[in-house]
Amino acid sequence: MSLDTNILTAYFKDAGFMRWLMEQHYTKYNADNIHKYFARYQHILMCLDKKCHDCAGSIPVWDCEDDILIGKIRHDRCYLKIGMEREQAATQHNEHLVIPPAYKDMPQLKSIKVPAESWDLLKQYVIDFPKFYPNGIYLYATKHGAGRTTLMWWLVKELAAAKKLSRGVLLKTSHNLALLFQQESYDHPMITYAKHCDVLMLDDFGQEKHTEWTRNTFESIIEERTWNNRPTIVSSIIPCSEHAWTKSVELSLFLKLQRQCTQIFVDNSDEGAI
């Protein structure tokens, strides 16, 4: 057995390392450079073991196999470190989260008529958030009292419990938010918060009366959130279709939401849903 073969055999005894090489589809390893691949593999193991003190919260990044061989390794912030910081921030936001008494225990959930596949979608939404930057949700019923607001608060509680709200959440009726915007300047903290919080929830969307200022403000918020993959969740009794919007200026605002939202129909219920 040659010296080169001995070197490769020593590294290849590590089954995890071999599996990683095959998963990456790397093919240029030999006795001269095998240690370069192994160094990258070991760093990944440290990350998986959360040994952040060994790398000071940084992670090596490369674009292709040749980058490993020539040492073209960049360093980025460790995703585990970022996750820990998000969880800490979410915990702080949770401490200040106020759930209205009517929605604390959620007894109304049993009376909400939502198809099974829609429940599955809502539960998966919480699980995936913020991974893959889930789109928004459009909760639609043909009249008040179907349980749209209850579902919105349920999402808030579930996301908070999973420590997914590191930048907080804003849930208001569109009407109240529009009234607030009429009284504030463009750089007011509430407008800034509406742009940057993890989830913006607009209840009874389409019921508000817009001035040119409030409509432009709403549009700028929706655009900012869409550009930065921040979801907006909407409830409305106006159907998710263009024909319901007669004014072109309102249609423009609605279409911005329609493009990023998945519609969920909430059947009307007379059994006390909120």
C-alpha positions as CSV (number, residue, x, y, z in Angstrom):
1,M,0.0,0.0,0.0
2,S,1.5,3.4,-1.0
3,L,1.9,6.4,1.2
4,D,-0.9,8.2,-0.6
5,T,-3.2,5.3,-0.2
6,N,-2.4,5.2,3.6
7,I,-3.3,8.9,4.0
8,L,-6.6,8.5,2.1
9,T,-7.5,5.4,4.1
10,A,-6.9,7.1,7.4
11,Y,-9.3,9.9,6.5
12,F,-11.9,7.6,4.9
13,K,-12.2,5.6,8.1
14,D,-14.4,8.5,9.3
15,A,-17.8,7.4,7.9
16,G,-19.4,10.8,8.6
17,F,-16.6,12.5,6.5
18,M,-17.1,10.1,3.6
19,R,-20.9,10.7,3.7
20,W,-20.4,14.5,3.7
21,L,-18.0,14.3,0.7
22,M,-20.5,12.3,-1.3
23,E,-23.4,14.6,-0.4
24,Q,-21.3,17.6,-1.6
25,H,-20.4,15.7,-4.8
26,Y,-16.8,16.6,-4.4
27,T,-14.4,14.6,-6.5
28,K,-11.0,16.3,-6.5
29,Y,-9.7,15.0,-3.1
30,N,-6.4,13.2,-3.0
31,A,-3.6,12.6,-0.5
32,D,-2.3,16.2,-1.0
33,N,-5.5,18.1,-0.3
34,I,-7.7,15.7,1.6
35,H,-6.9,17.6,4.9
36,K,-8.4,20.8,3.4
37,Y,-11.8,19.0,3.0
38,F,-11.5,17.5,6.4
39,A,-10.9,20.9,8.0
40,R,-14.1,22.2,6.5
41,Y,-16.0,19.1,7.7
42,Q,-14.7,19.5,11.2
43,H,-15.8,23.1,11.4
44,I,-19.3,22.0,10.3
45,L,-19.3,19.4,13.1
46,M,-18.4,22.2,15.6
47,C,-21.4,24.2,14.4
48,L,-23.7,21.3,14.8
49,D,-22.4,20.6,18.3
50,K,-22.9,24.4,19.0
51,K,-19.3,24.8,20.1
52,C,-19.5,28.5,19.3
53,H,-16.5,29.4,21.6
54,D,-14.2,27.5,19.1
55,C,-15.1,29.8,16.2
56,A,-16.2,33.0,17.9
57,G,-19.6,32.9,16.1
58,S,-18.3,32.7,12.5
59,I,-18.8,30.1,9.9
60,P,-16.7,29.3,6.8
61,V,-18.5,29.8,3.5
62,W,-17.4,28.8,0.0
63,D,-19.0,28.7,-3.4
64,C,-17.5,25.6,-5.0
65,E,-15.1,22.8,-4.5
66,D,-12.2,24.7,-6.1
67,D,-12.6,27.4,-3.4
68,I,-11.7,24.8,-0.8
69,L,-8.5,23.8,-2.7
70,I,-7.2,27.3,-3.2
71,G,-8.3,28.6,0.2
72,K,-10.9,31.0,-1.0
73,I,-12.9,30.7,2.2
74,R,-15.1,33.6,3.4
75,H,-16.4,33.9,6.9
76,D,-20.0,34.8,7.7
77,R,-22.0,35.0,10.9
78,C,-22.9,31.6,12.2
79,Y,-26.6,30.8,11.6
80,L,-26.8,29.1,15.0
81,K,-25.5,32.3,16.7
82,I,-28.1,34.3,14.7
83,G,-30.8,31.8,15.8
84,M,-29.8,32.2,19.4
85,E,-30.0,35.9,19.2
86,R,-33.4,35.7,17.5
87,E,-34.7,33.5,20.3
88,Q,-33.5,35.9,22.9
89,A,-35.1,38.8,21.1
90,A,-38.4,36.8,20.8
91,T,-38.4,36.0,24.5
92,Q,-38.1,39.8,25.2
93,H,-41.0,40.6,22.9
94,N,-43.1,37.8,24.4
95,E,-42.7,39.3,27.8
96,H,-44.4,42.5,26.5
97,L,-47.0,40.8,24.3
98,V,-50.5,41.6,25.4
99,I,-53.3,39.2,24.4
100,P,-56.8,40.6,24.8
101,P,-58.8,38.6,27.4
102,A,-61.3,37.3,24.8
103,Y,-58.5,35.5,23.0
104,K,-56.3,34.2,25.8
105,D,-57.9,30.7,26.1
106,M,-59.2,30.4,22.6
107,P,-62.4,28.4,23.4
108,Q,-63.8,29.9,20.1
109,L,-61.5,27.8,17.9
110,K,-64.0,24.8,18.1
111,S,-66.7,26.9,16.4
112,I,-64.7,28.2,13.5
113,K,-65.5,26.4,10.2
114,V,-62.2,26.0,8.4
115,P,-61.4,23.1,6.0
116,A,-59.0,20.5,7.3
117,E,-56.5,21.4,4.7
118,S,-56.6,25.0,5.7
119,W,-55.9,24.1,9.3
120,D,-52.9,22.0,8.1
121,L,-51.7,25.1,6.1
122,L,-52.0,27.3,9.2
123,K,-50.1,24.9,11.4
124,Q,-47.4,24.4,8.8
125,Y,-47.1,28.1,8.5
126,V,-46.2,28.4,12.1
127,I,-43.7,25.5,11.8
128,D,-42.0,27.0,8.7
129,F,-41.8,30.6,9.9
130,P,-39.5,32.3,9.2
131,K,-37.7,29.6,7.2
132,F,-38.4,30.0,3.5
133,Y,-40.0,33.4,4.3
134,P,-43.6,32.2,4.1
135,N,-46.0,34.4,2.2
136,G,-48.9,36.2,3.9
137,I,-52.4,34.8,4.5
138,Y,-55.7,36.3,3.4
139,L,-58.5,35.2,5.8
140,Y,-61.8,35.7,4.1
141,A,-65.4,35.4,5.3
142,T,-68.6,36.8,3.8
143,K,-69.8,38.4,7.0
144,H,-68.6,39.3,10.5
145,G,-68.6,36.7,13.3
146,A,-66.9,33.9,11.4
147,G,-63.8,33.8,13.5
148,R,-61.2,35.6,11.4
149,T,-59.9,37.7,14.3
150,T,-59.7,34.6,16.5
151,L,-57.5,32.9,13.9
152,M,-55.2,35.9,13.7
153,W,-54.7,35.9,17.5
154,W,-54.2,32.1,17.4
155,L,-51.4,32.7,14.9
156,V,-49.9,35.4,17.2
157,K,-50.0,33.0,20.2
158,E,-48.5,30.1,18.3
159,L,-45.7,32.1,16.7
160,A,-44.9,33.7,20.1
161,A,-44.9,30.3,21.9
162,A,-42.5,29.0,19.2
163,K,-40.3,32.1,19.8
164,K,-40.6,33.1,16.2
165,L,-41.3,36.8,16.8
166,S,-37.9,38.3,17.3
167,R,-39.0,41.7,15.8
168,G,-42.5,41.6,17.3
169,V,-45.9,41.6,15.8
170,L,-48.5,44.3,15.0
171,L,-52.2,43.4,15.0
172,K,-54.7,46.2,14.4
173,T,-57.9,46.8,12.4
174,S,-57.1,48.5,9.2
175,H,-59.5,51.3,10.2
176,N,-57.7,52.1,13.5
177,L,-54.3,51.9,11.8
178,A,-55.6,54.3,9.0
179,L,-56.8,56.7,11.7
180,L,-53.4,56.6,13.4
181,F,-51.6,57.2,10.1
182,Q,-53.7,60.4,9.5
183,Q,-52.4,61.8,12.8
184,E,-48.7,60.9,12.4
185,S,-45.8,61.9,10.2
186,Y,-44.2,59.4,7.8
187,D,-41.3,58.6,10.1
188,H,-43.4,58.0,13.2
189,P,-42.3,54.9,15.2
190,M,-45.6,53.1,14.5
191,I,-45.2,53.4,10.8
192,T,-41.6,52.2,11.0
193,Y,-42.7,49.3,13.2
194,A,-45.4,48.3,10.8
195,K,-42.7,48.1,8.1
196,H,-40.2,46.1,10.1
197,C,-42.0,43.8,12.6
198,D,-42.0,40.1,11.9
199,V,-45.7,39.9,11.1
200,L,-48.2,42.7,10.3
201,M,-51.8,41.7,10.8
202,L,-54.5,43.9,9.3
203,D,-58.0,43.0,10.6
204,D,-61.1,44.0,8.7
205,F,-59.1,45.1,5.7
206,G,-61.1,47.0,3.1
207,Q,-63.4,48.6,5.7
208,E,-61.2,51.6,6.3
209,K,-61.7,55.0,4.6
210,H,-58.5,56.1,2.9
211,T,-57.2,59.6,2.4
212,E,-54.5,59.9,-0.2
213,W,-52.0,60.1,2.7
214,T,-53.2,56.9,4.4
215,R,-53.4,55.0,1.1
216,N,-49.9,55.9,0.2
217,T,-48.7,55.0,3.6
218,F,-50.4,51.6,3.5
219,E,-48.9,51.0,0.0
220,S,-45.4,52.0,1.1
221,I,-45.7,49.6,4.1
222,I,-46.9,46.7,2.0
223,E,-44.2,47.3,-0.6
224,E,-41.4,47.5,2.0
225,R,-42.6,44.3,3.6
226,T,-42.9,42.5,0.2
227,W,-39.4,43.6,-0.9
228,N,-37.9,42.3,2.4
229,N,-39.9,39.0,2.6
230,R,-41.9,40.1,5.7
231,P,-45.4,38.6,5.6
232,T,-48.6,40.5,6.0
233,I,-51.7,38.6,7.3
234,V,-55.1,40.1,6.4
235,S,-58.7,39.4,7.4
236,S,-61.5,40.7,5.3
237,I,-65.2,40.3,4.3
238,I,-64.2,41.5,0.8
239,P,-63.4,38.5,-1.4
240,C,-59.9,37.9,-2.7
241,S,-60.9,38.9,-6.3
242,E,-60.4,42.1,-8.3
243,H,-64.1,42.6,-9.1
244,A,-64.8,43.5,-5.4
245,W,-62.5,46.6,-5.7
246,T,-64.2,49.3,-7.7
247,K,-61.7,52.1,-7.2
248,S,-58.5,51.8,-9.1
249,V,-56.5,53.3,-6.2
250,E,-57.9,50.7,-3.8
251,L,-57.4,48.0,-6.4
252,S,-53.7,48.8,-6.6
253,L,-53.3,48.5,-2.8
254,F,-55.2,45.2,-2.8
255,L,-53.2,43.7,-5.6
256,K,-50.0,44.2,-3.7
257,L,-51.5,42.1,-0.9
258,Q,-53.1,39.5,-3.2
259,R,-49.7,38.7,-4.8
260,Q,-48.2,37.7,-1.6
261,C,-51.1,36.1,0.3
262,T,-52.6,32.6,0.3
263,Q,-56.4,32.8,0.7
264,I,-58.2,30.8,3.4
265,F,-62.0,30.8,3.5
266,V,-63.6,30.9,6.9
267,D,-67.1,29.7,6.7
268,N,-69.8,31.9,8.4
269,S,-70.8,30.6,11.9
270,D,-73.6,31.5,14.2
271,E,-72.1,29.7,17.1
272,G,-70.3,32.6,18.8
273,A,-67.0,32.8,17.0
274,I,-65.4,36.2,17.3
